[in-house]
Amino acid sequence: MAEASWPQAARPVRSMFLASDEGKSMPDVTPRFILAQDGKIILTVTGNRGWKEQMWPKIVEVTGASG
């Protein structure tokens, strides 16, 4: 979560996450996936299960892509 490891364009997402309740309570849990759209965090999940069961379906929903 070190700021220097984040691309400049993604640093506002990092800041939003760290300011959230989850970011404050579990900032270092990995792997972590964050979905942001229009300057807001839509979803954050951890682990492979979180990716498979929550993040990927949400990406499909938000983008209209086929899963």
C-alpha distances in whole Angstrom, upper triangle without the diagonal:
4,6,9,7,8,12,13,15,12,10,12,11,8,10,12,10,9,13,14,16,13,10,12,14,11,7,7,10,10,11,10,12,12,15,16,20,21,19,18,16,19,17,14,15,14,16,18,21,19,18,22,23,21,19,22,25,23,22,26,27,25,26,30,29,31,29
4,5,6,7,11,12,14,12,10,13,13,9,11,14,13,11,14,16,18,17,13,14,16,14,11,10,13,13,14,14,15,15,18,19,22,23,20,20,18,21,20,17,18,17,19,22,24,22,22,26,27,25,23,25,28,26,25,29,30,28,29,32,32,34,32
4,5,5,8,9,11,10,7,10,11,8,9,12,12,11,14,16,19,18,14,15,18,16,13,13,16,16,17,15,16,15,18,17,20,21,18,18,17,21,20,18,19,19,21,24,26,24,23,27,28,26,23,25,28,26,25,28,29,27,28,31,31,33,32
4,6,8,9,12,11,9,13,13,11,12,16,16,15,18,20,22,21,17,19,21,19,16,15,18,18,18,17,18,17,20,19,22,23,20,21,20,23,23,20,22,21,23,25,28,26,25,28,30,28,25,27,30,28,26,30,31,29,29,33,32,34,33
4,7,9,12,10,9,13,13,11,13,16,15,15,18,20,22,20,17,19,21,18,15,14,16,15,15,14,15,15,18,18,21,22,20,20,19,22,21,18,19,19,20,22,25,23,21,25,27,25,22,24,27,25,24,27,29,27,27,30,29,31,30
4,6,8,6,6,10,10,8,11,13,13,13,16,18,21,19,16,18,20,18,14,14,16,15,15,13,13,13,15,14,17,18,16,17,16,19,18,16,18,18,19,21,24,21,20,24,25,23,20,22,25,23,21,24,26,23,24,27,26,29,28
4,6,5,6,10,10,10,12,15,15,16,18,20,23,21,19,21,24,21,18,18,20,18,17,16,15,14,15,14,16,17,15,17,17,19,19,18,20,20,22,23,26,23,21,25,27,24,21,22,25,23,21,24,26,23,23,26,25,28,27
4,5,5,8,10,10,12,14,15,16,18,20,23,22,19,21,24,23,19,20,22,21,20,18,17,16,16,15,16,16,14,16,17,20,20,20,22,23,25,26,28,26,24,27,29,27,23,25,27,25,23,26,27,24,24,27,27,30,30
4,6,7,9,10,12,13,14,16,17,19,23,22,19,22,24,23,20,21,22,21,20,18,16,14,14,12,13,13,11,13,14,17,18,18,21,22,24,25,27,24,22,26,27,24,21,22,25,22,20,23,24,20,20,24,24,27,27
4,6,5,7,9,10,11,13,15,16,19,18,15,18,21,19,16,17,18,18,17,14,13,10,11,9,11,12,10,12,11,14,15,14,17,18,20,22,24,21,19,23,24,21,18,20,22,19,17,21,22,19,19,23,23,26,25
4,5,5,6,9,10,11,12,14,18,17,14,16,19,18,15,16,18,18,18,15,14,12,13,12,14,14,11,12,12,16,16,15,18,19,21,23,25,22,21,25,26,23,20,22,25,22,20,24,25,22,22,26,26,29,28
4,5,5,6,9,10,11,12,16,16,13,16,19,18,15,17,19,19,19,16,15,12,13,10,12,11,8,9,10,14,15,15,18,19,22,24,26,23,22,25,26,23,20,22,24,21,20,23,23,20,21,25,26,29,28
4,5,5,6,9,10,11,14,13,11,14,17,16,13,15,16,16,16,13,11,8,9,7,10,11,8,8,7,11,11,11,14,16,19,21,22,19,18,21,22,19,16,19,20,17,17,20,20,17,19,22,23,26,25
4,6,5,6,9,10,13,12,9,12,14,13,10,12,14,14,14,11,11,9,11,10,13,14,11,11,10,13,13,11,14,15,18,20,22,19,18,22,23,20,17,20,22,19,19,23,23,20,22,25,26,28,27
4,5,5,6,9,12,12,9,11,14,14,11,14,16,17,18,15,14,12,14,12,15,15,11,11,11,14,15,13,16,17,21,23,25,21,21,25,25,22,20,23,25,22,21,25,25,22,24,28,28,31,30
4,6,5,6,10,10,8,11,14,14,12,15,16,17,18,14,14,11,12,10,12,13,9,8,7,11,12,11,15,16,20,22,23,20,20,23,23,20,18,21,22,19,19,23,22,20,22,25,26,29,28
4,5,5,8,7,5,8,11,10,8,11,12,14,14,11,11,8,10,10,13,15,12,10,7,11,10,8,11,13,16,19,20,17,17,21,20,17,16,19,21,18,18,22,22,19,22,25,25,28,26
4,6,8,8,4,6,9,9,7,10,12,14,15,12,13,12,14,14,17,18,14,13,11,14,13,11,14,14,18,21,22,19,20,23,23,20,19,22,24,21,22,25,25,23,25,29,29,31,30
4,7,8,6,6,10,11,10,13,15,17,19,16,16,14,15,14,17,17,14,12,11,14,14,13,16,17,21,24,24,21,22,25,25,22,21,24,25,22,23,27,26,24,26,29,30,33,31
4,5,5,6,9,10,10,13,14,16,18,14,14,12,14,13,16,17,14,11,10,12,12,10,13,15,19,22,22,18,20,23,22,19,18,22,22,20,21,24,23,22,24,27,28,30,29
4,5,5,6,8,10,13,14,16,18,15,16,14,16,16,19,20,18,15,12,14,13,11,13,15,18,21,21,18,20,23,22,19,19,23,23,21,22,26,25,23,26,29,30,32,30
4,5,5,6,7,10,10,13,14,11,13,12,14,15,18,20,18,15,12,13,11,9,10,11,14,18,17,14,17,20,19,16,16,20,21,19,20,23,23,22,25,27,28,29,27
4,6,5,5,8,9,12,13,11,12,11,14,14,18,19,17,14,12,14,12,10,11,12,15,18,19,16,17,21,20,18,17,21,22,20,21,24,24,23,25,28,29,30,28
4,6,6,10,11,14,16,14,16,15,18,18,21,22,19,17,15,17,15,13,14,15,18,21,22,19,21,24,24,21,21,24,26,23,24,28,28,26,29,32,32,34,32
4,6,9,10,13,15,14,16,16,19,20,23,25,22,19,17,18,16,13,13,13,16,20,20,17,20,23,22,20,20,24,25,23,25,28,28,27,30,32,33,34,32
4,6,6,9,12,10,13,13,17,18,22,24,21,19,16,17,15,11,11,10,13,17,17,15,17,20,20,18,18,21,23,21,23,26,26,25,28,30,30,31,29
4,6,9,11,9,12,12,16,17,20,22,20,18,15,17,15,11,12,11,13,17,18,16,17,21,21,19,18,21,23,22,22,26,26,25,27,30,30,31,29
4,6,9,8,12,13,17,19,22,25,22,20,17,19,16,13,12,10,12,15,17,15,17,20,21,19,18,21,24,23,23,26,27,26,28,31,30,31,29
4,6,7,10,12,16,18,22,25,23,21,17,18,15,11,10,7,8,12,13,12,14,17,17,16,16,19,21,20,21,24,25,25,26,29,28,29,26
3,5,8,11,15,18,21,24,23,21,17,18,15,11,9,6,6,10,12,11,11,15,16,15,14,17,20,19,19,22,24,23,25,27,26,27,24
4,7,10,13,16,20,23,22,20,17,17,14,11,8,6,5,7,10,9,9,12,14,14,12,14,17,17,17,20,22,22,22,25,24,24,21
4,7,10,13,17,20,18,17,13,14,11,7,6,4,6,9,11,9,9,12,14,12,10,13,16,15,15,18,20,19,20,23,22,23,20
4,7,10,13,17,16,14,11,11,8,6,5,6,8,9,11,8,7,11,12,10,8,10,13,12,11,15,16,15,16,19,18,20,17
4,6,10,13,12,10,7,8,6,4,7,9,12,13,14,11,10,13,14,11,8,11,13,11,11,14,15,13,15,18,18,20,18
4,7,10,10,9,6,6,5,6,9,12,14,15,15,12,11,14,14,11,8,10,12,9,8,12,12,10,11,15,15,17,16
4,7,6,5,4,5,7,9,12,15,18,19,19,16,14,17,18,14,11,13,14,11,10,14,13,10,12,16,16,19,19
4,5,5,6,7,10,12,15,18,21,22,22,19,17,19,20,16,13,15,15,12,11,13,13,9,10,14,16,19,19
4,6,8,9,13,15,19,22,24,25,26,22,21,23,23,20,17,18,19,15,14,17,15,12,13,16,18,22,22
4,7,9,12,14,18,21,24,25,26,22,21,24,24,20,18,20,20,17,16,19,18,14,16,19,21,24,24
4,6,9,11,15,18,21,23,23,19,19,22,21,17,15,18,18,14,14,18,16,13,15,19,20,23,23
4,6,7,11,14,18,19,19,16,15,18,18,14,12,15,16,12,12,16,15,13,15,18,19,22,21
4,7,10,14,17,18,18,14,14,16,15,11,10,13,13,9,10,13,12,10,13,15,17,19,18
4,7,10,13,15,14,10,11,13,12,9,7,11,11,8,10,13,12,11,14,16,17,19,18
4,7,10,12,12,9,9,13,12,9,8,11,13,10,12,15,15,14,16,19,19,21,19
4,7,9,9,5,7,10,10,7,7,10,12,11,12,15,16,16,18,20,20,21,18
4,7,8,5,7,10,11,10,9,12,14,14,15,18,19,19,21,23,22,23,20
4,5,5,6,9,10,10,10,12,15,15,16,18,20,20,22,24,22,22,19
4,5,5,6,9,10,10,10,13,14,15,17,19,20,21,22,20,20,16
4,5,5,6,8,9,10,12,13,15,16,18,19,21,22,20,19,16
4,6,5,5,6,9,10,11,12,14,16,17,18,20,19,19,16
4,6,6,5,6,9,9,10,12,14,15,16,17,16,16,13
4,6,6,6,8,10,11,11,14,15,16,17,15,14,11
4,6,7,7,9,11,12,13,15,17,17,16,15,12
4,6,6,6,9,10,11,12,14,15,15,15,12
4,6,5,6,9,10,10,12,14,13,14,11
4,5,5,6,9,10,11,12,10,10,8
4,5,5,6,9,10,10,10,9,7
4,5,5,6,8,10,10,11,10
4,5,5,6,8,8,10,9
4,6,5,5,5,6,6
4,6,5,7,9,9
4,6,8,11,12
4,5,9,10
4,7,9
4,6
4
